[in-house]
Amino acid sequence: MSETQQGYGSLEQQLKALENSVHTITTDPAASHWLKRAVTELWERDVVDALNDLDMLRDLLEAKHQAHVLTLKRMVMSDNGTRH
């Protein structure tokens, strides 16, 4: 069996592309310092542990977003369901 899979290229090409993506993000002046730091730290971590942490972070951010949506709806709607 060949290292090259149809449509994916060699393992070396895939790893180089990933490293280029990391470099692009960490050198992008428009990227936040938080994102640059997170990408750098995540790149050095065990992938499974990092994915588990990202899942927890996503769940937390989705819950925060839902809370914000509900807050905005309360601000717009009166007690009887009509708009203010």
Backbone as XML, in Angstrom:
<?xml version="1.0"?>
<chain id="A" units="angstrom">
  <residue number="1" name="MET">
    <atom name="N" x="0.844" y="-1.187" z="0.000"/>
    <atom name="CA" x="0.000" y="0.000" z="0.000"/>
    <atom name="C" x="0.884" y="1.242" z="0.000"/>
  </residue>
  <residue number="2" name="SER">
    <atom name="N" x="0.528" y="2.198" z="-0.778"/>
    <atom name="CA" x="1.304" y="3.423" z="-0.943"/>
    <atom name="C" x="0.980" y="4.422" z="0.159"/>
  </residue>
  <residue number="3" name="GLU">
    <atom name="N" x="1.973" y="5.256" z="0.504"/>
    <atom name="CA" x="1.740" y="6.327" z="1.485"/>
    <atom name="C" x="0.816" y="7.392" z="0.912"/>
  </residue>
  <residue number="4" name="THR">
    <atom name="N" x="0.761" y="7.492" z="-0.394"/>
    <atom name="CA" x="-0.066" y="8.501" z="-1.029"/>
    <atom name="C" x="-1.484" y="7.971" z="-1.177"/>
  </residue>
  <residue number="5" name="GLN">
    <atom name="N" x="-2.443" y="8.689" z="-0.589"/>
    <atom name="CA" x="-3.841" y="8.323" z="-0.714"/>
    <atom name="C" x="-4.466" y="9.226" z="-1.763"/>
  </residue>
  <residue number="6" name="GLN">
    <atom name="N" x="-5.441" y="8.698" z="-2.481"/>
    <atom name="CA" x="-6.080" y="9.458" z="-3.540"/>
    <atom name="C" x="-6.645" y="10.772" z="-3.003"/>
  </residue>
  <residue number="7" name="GLY">
    <atom name="N" x="-6.201" y="11.891" z="-3.575"/>
    <atom name="CA" x="-6.732" y="13.191" z="-3.211"/>
    <atom name="C" x="-6.076" y="13.829" z="-1.994"/>
  </residue>
  <residue number="8" name="TYR">
    <atom name="N" x="-5.189" y="13.131" z="-1.322"/>
    <atom name="CA" x="-4.610" y="13.681" z="-0.100"/>
    <atom name="C" x="-3.120" y="13.976" z="-0.209"/>
  </residue>
  <residue number="9" name="GLY">
    <atom name="N" x="-2.433" y="13.384" z="-1.134"/>
    <atom name="CA" x="-0.998" y="13.584" z="-1.223"/>
    <atom name="C" x="-0.276" y="12.789" z="-0.164"/>
  </residue>
  <residue number="10" name="SER">
    <atom name="N" x="1.001" y="12.945" z="-0.119"/>
    <atom name="CA" x="1.802" y="12.186" z="0.838"/>
    <atom name="C" x="1.658" y="12.757" z="2.246"/>
  </residue>
  <residue number="11" name="LEU">
    <atom name="N" x="2.007" y="11.950" z="3.201"/>
    <atom name="CA" x="1.977" y="12.384" z="4.604"/>
    <atom name="C" x="2.843" y="13.616" z="4.793"/>
  </residue>
  <residue number="12" name="GLU">
    <atom name="N" x="3.981" y="13.633" z="4.137"/>
    <atom name="CA" x="4.883" y="14.783" z="4.255"/>
    <atom name="C" x="4.222" y="16.057" z="3.722"/>
  </residue>
  <residue number="13" name="GLN">
    <atom name="N" x="3.482" y="15.934" z="2.632"/>
    <atom name="CA" x="2.793" y="17.087" z="2.063"/>
    <atom name="C" x="1.692" y="17.578" z="3.000"/>
  </residue>
  <residue number="14" name="GLN">
    <atom name="N" x="0.976" y="16.635" z="3.618"/>
    <atom name="CA" x="-0.084" y="17.004" z="4.551"/>
    <atom name="C" x="0.495" y="17.730" z="5.759"/>
  </residue>
  <residue number="15" name="LEU">
    <atom name="N" x="1.582" y="17.204" z="6.303"/>
    <atom name="CA" x="2.209" y="17.845" z="7.467"/>
    <atom name="C" x="2.750" y="19.221" z="7.113"/>
  </residue>
  <residue number="16" name="LYS">
    <atom name="N" x="3.344" y="19.352" z="5.945"/>
    <atom name="CA" x="3.864" y="20.654" z="5.508"/>
    <atom name="C" x="2.721" y="21.652" z="5.355"/>
  </residue>
  <residue number="17" name="ALA">
    <atom name="N" x="1.603" y="21.206" z="4.798"/>
    <atom name="CA" x="0.449" y="22.095" z="4.649"/>
    <atom name="C" x="-0.067" y="22.545" z="6.011"/>
  </residue>
  <residue number="18" name="LEU">
    <atom name="N" x="-0.103" y="21.630" z="6.982"/>
    <atom name="CA" x="-0.545" y="21.993" z="8.331"/>
    <atom name="C" x="0.406" y="23.003" z="8.962"/>
  </residue>
  <residue number="19" name="GLU">
    <atom name="N" x="1.702" y="22.773" z="8.818"/>
    <atom name="CA" x="2.682" y="23.710" z="9.361"/>
    <atom name="C" x="2.556" y="25.081" z="8.694"/>
  </residue>
  <residue number="20" name="ASN">
    <atom name="N" x="2.277" y="25.088" z="7.392"/>
    <atom name="CA" x="2.070" y="26.362" z="6.687"/>
    <atom name="C" x="0.833" y="27.075" z="7.227"/>
  </residue>
  <residue number="21" name="SER">
    <atom name="N" x="-0.218" y="26.320" z="7.533"/>
    <atom name="CA" x="-1.429" y="26.923" z="8.100"/>
    <atom name="C" x="-1.141" y="27.547" z="9.456"/>
  </residue>
  <residue number="22" name="VAL">
    <atom name="N" x="-0.399" y="26.834" z="10.285"/>
    <atom name="CA" x="-0.026" y="27.367" z="11.598"/>
    <atom name="C" x="0.784" y="28.646" z="11.422"/>
  </residue>
  <residue number="23" name="HIS">
    <atom name="N" x="1.741" y="28.628" z="10.514"/>
    <atom name="CA" x="2.579" y="29.804" z="10.266"/>
    <atom name="C" x="1.731" y="30.981" z="9.772"/>
  </residue>
  <residue number="24" name="THR">
    <atom name="N" x="0.814" y="30.693" z="8.864"/>
    <atom name="CA" x="-0.054" y="31.747" z="8.315"/>
    <atom name="C" x="-0.859" y="32.412" z="9.430"/>
  </residue>
  <residue number="25" name="ILE">
    <atom name="N" x="-1.435" y="31.609" z="10.307"/>
    <atom name="CA" x="-2.244" y="32.155" z="11.411"/>
    <atom name="C" x="-1.382" y="32.945" z="12.381"/>
  </residue>
  <residue number="26" name="THR">
    <atom name="N" x="-0.245" y="32.381" z="12.767"/>
    <atom name="CA" x="0.580" y="33.025" z="13.800"/>
    <atom name="C" x="1.312" y="34.262" z="13.302"/>
  </residue>
  <residue number="27" name="THR">
    <atom name="N" x="1.385" y="34.448" z="11.999"/>
    <atom name="CA" x="2.043" y="35.656" z="11.474"/>
    <atom name="C" x="1.055" y="36.646" z="10.882"/>
  </residue>
  <residue number="28" name="ASP">
    <atom name="N" x="-0.219" y="36.337" z="10.938"/>
    <atom name="CA" x="-1.247" y="37.222" z="10.382"/>
    <atom name="C" x="-1.480" y="38.399" z="11.331"/>
  </residue>
  <residue number="29" name="PRO">
    <atom name="N" x="-1.214" y="39.621" z="10.887"/>
    <atom name="CA" x="-1.406" y="40.771" z="11.772"/>
    <atom name="C" x="-2.862" y="40.974" z="12.180"/>
  </residue>
  <residue number="30" name="ALA">
    <atom name="N" x="-3.796" y="40.448" z="11.405"/>
    <atom name="CA" x="-5.218" y="40.609" z="11.728"/>
    <atom name="C" x="-5.700" y="39.572" z="12.747"/>
  </residue>
  <residue number="31" name="ALA">
    <atom name="N" x="-4.932" y="38.505" z="12.950"/>
    <atom name="CA" x="-5.323" y="37.471" z="13.917"/>
    <atom name="C" x="-5.082" y="37.980" z="15.336"/>
  </residue>
  <residue number="32" name="SER">
    <atom name="N" x="-5.982" y="37.619" z="16.233"/>
    <atom name="CA" x="-5.850" y="38.066" z="17.623"/>
    <atom name="C" x="-4.662" y="37.381" z="18.300"/>
  </residue>
  <residue number="33" name="HIS">
    <atom name="N" x="-4.144" y="38.051" z="19.319"/>
    <atom name="CA" x="-3.051" y="37.457" z="20.097"/>
    <atom name="C" x="-3.525" y="36.162" z="20.751"/>
  </residue>
  <residue number="34" name="TRP">
    <atom name="N" x="-4.801" y="36.138" z="21.178"/>
    <atom name="CA" x="-5.350" y="34.935" z="21.800"/>
    <atom name="C" x="-5.298" y="33.761" z="20.828"/>
  </residue>
  <residue number="35" name="LEU">
    <atom name="N" x="-5.734" y="33.974" z="19.573"/>
    <atom name="CA" x="-5.737" y="32.908" z="18.576"/>
    <atom name="C" x="-4.317" y="32.443" z="18.272"/>
  </residue>
  <residue number="36" name="LYS">
    <atom name="N" x="-3.410" y="33.380" z="18.103"/>
    <atom name="CA" x="-2.018" y="33.019" z="17.814"/>
    <atom name="C" x="-1.426" y="32.166" z="18.933"/>
  </residue>
  <residue number="37" name="ARG">
    <atom name="N" x="-1.663" y="32.570" z="20.163"/>
    <atom name="CA" x="-1.156" y="31.816" z="21.308"/>
    <atom name="C" x="-1.805" y="30.438" z="21.384"/>
  </residue>
  <residue number="38" name="ALA">
    <atom name="N" x="-3.125" y="30.379" z="21.175"/>
    <atom name="CA" x="-3.847" y="29.105" z="21.242"/>
    <atom name="C" x="-3.356" y="28.139" z="20.168"/>
  </residue>
  <residue number="39" name="VAL">
    <atom name="N" x="-3.178" y="28.633" z="18.945"/>
    <atom name="CA" x="-2.700" y="27.776" z="17.851"/>
    <atom name="C" x="-1.310" y="27.242" z="18.173"/>
  </residue>
  <residue number="40" name="THR">
    <atom name="N" x="-0.442" y="28.102" z="18.648"/>
    <atom name="CA" x="0.916" y="27.682" z="18.986"/>
    <atom name="C" x="0.910" y="26.627" z="20.092"/>
  </residue>
  <residue number="41" name="GLU">
    <atom name="N" x="0.132" y="26.869" z="21.146"/>
    <atom name="CA" x="0.080" y="25.921" z="22.256"/>
    <atom name="C" x="-0.599" y="24.610" z="21.857"/>
  </residue>
  <residue number="42" name="LEU">
    <atom name="N" x="-1.685" y="24.702" z="21.103"/>
    <atom name="CA" x="-2.395" y="23.490" z="20.685"/>
    <atom name="C" x="-1.540" y="22.629" z="19.761"/>
  </residue>
  <residue number="43" name="TRP">
    <atom name="N" x="-0.729" y="23.257" z="18.926"/>
    <atom name="CA" x="0.117" y="22.523" z="17.992"/>
    <atom name="C" x="1.099" y="21.620" z="18.731"/>
  </residue>
  <residue number="44" name="GLU">
    <atom name="N" x="1.501" y="22.023" z="19.920"/>
    <atom name="CA" x="2.482" y="21.252" z="20.691"/>
    <atom name="C" x="1.840" y="20.179" z="21.565"/>
  </residue>
  <residue number="45" name="ARG">
    <atom name="N" x="0.526" y="20.195" z="21.714"/>
    <atom name="CA" x="-0.168" y="19.273" z="22.618"/>
    <atom name="C" x="-0.554" y="17.978" z="21.932"/>
  </residue>
  <residue number="46" name="ASP">
    <atom name="N" x="-0.923" y="17.010" z="22.751"/>
    <atom name="CA" x="-1.499" y="15.775" z="22.249"/>
    <atom name="C" x="-2.810" y="16.123" z="21.538"/>
  </residue>
  <residue number="47" name="VAL">
    <atom name="N" x="-2.997" y="15.606" z="20.345"/>
    <atom name="CA" x="-4.140" y="15.983" z="19.521"/>
    <atom name="C" x="-5.469" y="15.611" z="20.188"/>
  </residue>
  <residue number="48" name="VAL">
    <atom name="N" x="-5.554" y="14.441" z="20.770"/>
    <atom name="CA" x="-6.809" y="14.005" z="21.395"/>
    <atom name="C" x="-7.158" y="14.901" z="22.577"/>
  </residue>
  <residue number="49" name="ASP">
    <atom name="N" x="-6.173" y="15.215" z="23.421"/>
    <atom name="CA" x="-6.424" y="16.107" z="24.553"/>
    <atom name="C" x="-6.858" y="17.492" z="24.071"/>
  </residue>
  <residue number="50" name="ALA">
    <atom name="N" x="-6.187" y="17.992" z="23.035"/>
    <atom name="CA" x="-6.528" y="19.313" z="22.503"/>
    <atom name="C" x="-7.944" y="19.315" z="21.934"/>
  </residue>
  <residue number="51" name="LEU">
    <atom name="N" x="-8.326" y="18.257" z="21.222"/>
    <atom name="CA" x="-9.680" y="18.184" z="20.674"/>
    <atom name="C" x="-10.727" y="18.116" z="21.781"/>
  </residue>
  <residue number="52" name="ASN">
    <atom name="N" x="-10.436" y="17.395" z="22.850"/>
    <atom name="CA" x="-11.361" y="17.350" z="23.986"/>
    <atom name="C" x="-11.534" y="18.730" z="24.603"/>
  </residue>
  <residue number="53" name="ASP">
    <atom name="N" x="-10.438" y="19.455" z="24.766"/>
    <atom name="CA" x="-10.517" y="20.811" z="25.305"/>
    <atom name="C" x="-11.296" y="21.733" z="24.372"/>
  </residue>
  <residue number="54" name="LEU">
    <atom name="N" x="-11.086" y="21.583" z="23.078"/>
    <atom name="CA" x="-11.806" y="22.407" z="22.113"/>
    <atom name="C" x="-13.298" y="22.112" z="22.134"/>
  </residue>
  <residue number="55" name="ASP">
    <atom name="N" x="-13.657" y="20.844" z="22.319"/>
    <atom name="CA" x="-15.078" y="20.492" z="22.434"/>
    <atom name="C" x="-15.709" y="21.177" z="23.643"/>
  </residue>
  <residue number="56" name="MET">
    <atom name="N" x="-15.001" y="21.164" z="24.775"/>
    <atom name="CA" x="-15.528" y="21.823" z="25.974"/>
    <atom name="C" x="-15.643" y="23.326" z="25.768"/>
  </residue>
  <residue number="57" name="LEU">
    <atom name="N" x="-14.646" y="23.929" z="25.129"/>
    <atom name="CA" x="-14.674" y="25.367" z="24.852"/>
    <atom name="C" x="-15.829" y="25.717" z="23.919"/>
  </residue>
  <residue number="58" name="ARG">
    <atom name="N" x="-16.031" y="24.898" z="22.901"/>
    <atom name="CA" x="-17.144" y="25.150" z="21.972"/>
    <atom name="C" x="-18.483" y="25.071" z="22.700"/>
  </residue>
  <residue number="59" name="ASP">
    <atom name="N" x="-18.659" y="24.053" z="23.560"/>
    <atom name="CA" x="-19.903" y="23.927" z="24.323"/>
    <atom name="C" x="-20.133" y="25.156" z="25.190"/>
  </residue>
  <residue number="60" name="LEU">
    <atom name="N" x="-19.078" y="25.624" z="25.840"/>
    <atom name="CA" x="-19.180" y="26.795" z="26.698"/>
    <atom name="C" x="-19.555" y="28.041" z="25.893"/>
  </residue>
  <residue number="61" name="LEU">
    <atom name="N" x="-18.904" y="28.217" z="24.743"/>
    <atom name="CA" x="-19.196" y="29.387" z="23.915"/>
    <atom name="C" x="-20.601" y="29.323" z="23.323"/>
  </residue>
  <residue number="62" name="GLU">
    <atom name="N" x="-21.055" y="28.136" z="22.963"/>
    <atom name="CA" x="-22.428" y="28.005" z="22.456"/>
    <atom name="C" x="-23.440" y="28.353" z="23.548"/>
  </residue>
  <residue number="63" name="ALA">
    <atom name="N" x="-23.181" y="27.925" z="24.782"/>
    <atom name="CA" x="-24.075" y="28.259" z="25.891"/>
    <atom name="C" x="-24.069" y="29.768" z="26.146"/>
  </residue>
  <residue number="64" name="LYS">
    <atom name="N" x="-22.903" y="30.381" z="26.069"/>
    <atom name="CA" x="-22.810" y="31.829" z="26.252"/>
    <atom name="C" x="-23.579" y="32.551" z="25.150"/>
  </residue>
  <residue number="65" name="HIS">
    <atom name="N" x="-23.462" y="32.067" z="23.935"/>
    <atom name="CA" x="-24.198" y="32.670" z="22.821"/>
    <atom name="C" x="-25.702" y="32.562" z="23.051"/>
  </residue>
  <residue number="66" name="GLN">
    <atom name="N" x="-26.176" y="31.417" z="23.481"/>
    <atom name="CA" x="-27.607" y="31.240" z="23.751"/>
    <atom name="C" x="-28.083" y="32.199" z="24.842"/>
  </residue>
  <residue number="67" name="ALA">
    <atom name="N" x="-27.266" y="32.368" z="25.870"/>
    <atom name="CA" x="-27.623" y="33.304" z="26.939"/>
    <atom name="C" x="-27.731" y="34.724" z="26.390"/>
  </residue>
  <residue number="68" name="HIS">
    <atom name="N" x="-26.819" y="35.109" z="25.506"/>
    <atom name="CA" x="-26.872" y="36.442" z="24.906"/>
    <atom name="C" x="-28.115" y="36.604" z="24.041"/>
  </residue>
  <residue number="69" name="VAL">
    <atom name="N" x="-28.460" y="35.571" z="23.276"/>
    <atom name="CA" x="-29.665" y="35.625" z="22.442"/>
    <atom name="C" x="-30.892" y="35.809" z="23.309"/>
  </residue>
  <residue number="70" name="LEU">
    <atom name="N" x="-30.996" y="35.052" z="24.388"/>
    <atom name="CA" x="-32.142" y="35.182" z="25.287"/>
    <atom name="C" x="-32.198" y="36.562" z="25.924"/>
  </residue>
  <residue number="71" name="THR">
    <atom name="N" x="-31.060" y="37.093" z="26.299"/>
    <atom name="CA" x="-31.000" y="38.431" z="26.890"/>
    <atom name="C" x="-31.500" y="39.475" z="25.898"/>
  </residue>
  <residue number="72" name="LEU">
    <atom name="N" x="-31.056" y="39.356" z="24.653"/>
    <atom name="CA" x="-31.503" y="40.311" z="23.629"/>
    <atom name="C" x="-32.998" y="40.194" z="23.390"/>
  </residue>
  <residue number="73" name="LYS">
    <atom name="N" x="-33.520" y="38.988" z="23.366"/>
    <atom name="CA" x="-34.962" y="38.807" z="23.178"/>
    <atom name="C" x="-35.735" y="39.449" z="24.319"/>
  </residue>
  <residue number="74" name="ARG">
    <atom name="N" x="-35.259" y="39.305" z="25.545"/>
    <atom name="CA" x="-35.929" y="39.928" z="26.695"/>
    <atom name="C" x="-35.912" y="41.439" z="26.583"/>
  </residue>
  <residue number="75" name="MET">
    <atom name="N" x="-34.817" y="41.984" z="26.065"/>
    <atom name="CA" x="-34.711" y="43.429" z="25.940"/>
    <atom name="C" x="-35.682" y="43.956" z="24.888"/>
  </residue>
  <residue number="76" name="VAL">
    <atom name="N" x="-35.962" y="43.162" z="23.862"/>
    <atom name="CA" x="-36.804" y="43.596" z="22.759"/>
    <atom name="C" x="-38.276" y="43.353" z="23.038"/>
  </residue>
  <residue number="77" name="MET">
    <atom name="N" x="-38.605" y="42.277" z="23.726"/>
    <atom name="CA" x="-40.001" y="41.893" z="23.933"/>
    <atom name="C" x="-40.491" y="42.363" z="25.305"/>
  </residue>
  <residue number="78" name="SER">
    <atom name="N" x="-41.767" y="42.752" z="25.365"/>
    <atom name="CA" x="-42.372" y="43.123" z="26.649"/>
    <atom name="C" x="-42.885" y="41.847" z="27.322"/>
  </residue>
  <residue number="79" name="ASP">
    <atom name="N" x="-43.433" y="41.994" z="28.508"/>
    <atom name="CA" x="-43.955" y="40.860" z="29.270"/>
    <atom name="C" x="-45.076" y="40.133" z="28.542"/>
  </residue>
  <residue number="80" name="ASN">
    <atom name="N" x="-45.857" y="40.833" z="27.739"/>
    <atom name="CA" x="-46.974" y="40.191" z="27.040"/>
    <atom name="C" x="-46.597" y="39.676" z="25.652"/>
  </residue>
  <residue number="81" name="GLY">
    <atom name="N" x="-45.313" y="39.680" z="25.321"/>
    <atom name="CA" x="-44.853" y="39.127" z="24.060"/>
    <atom name="C" x="-44.832" y="40.090" z="22.892"/>
  </residue>
  <residue number="82" name="THR">
    <atom name="N" x="-45.166" y="41.344" z="23.136"/>
    <atom name="CA" x="-45.122" y="42.323" z="22.055"/>
    <atom name="C" x="-43.782" y="43.069" z="22.126"/>
  </residue>
  <residue number="83" name="ARG">
    <atom name="N" x="-43.424" y="43.653" z="21.012"/>
    <atom name="CA" x="-42.163" y="44.401" z="20.972"/>
    <atom name="C" x="-42.292" y="45.708" z="21.747"/>
  </residue>
  <residue number="84" name="HIS">
    <atom name="N" x="-41.193" y="46.130" z="22.360"/>
    <atom name="CA" x="-41.135" y="47.415" z="23.070"/>
    <atom name="C" x="-41.179" y="48.539" z="22.111"/>
  </residue>
</chain>
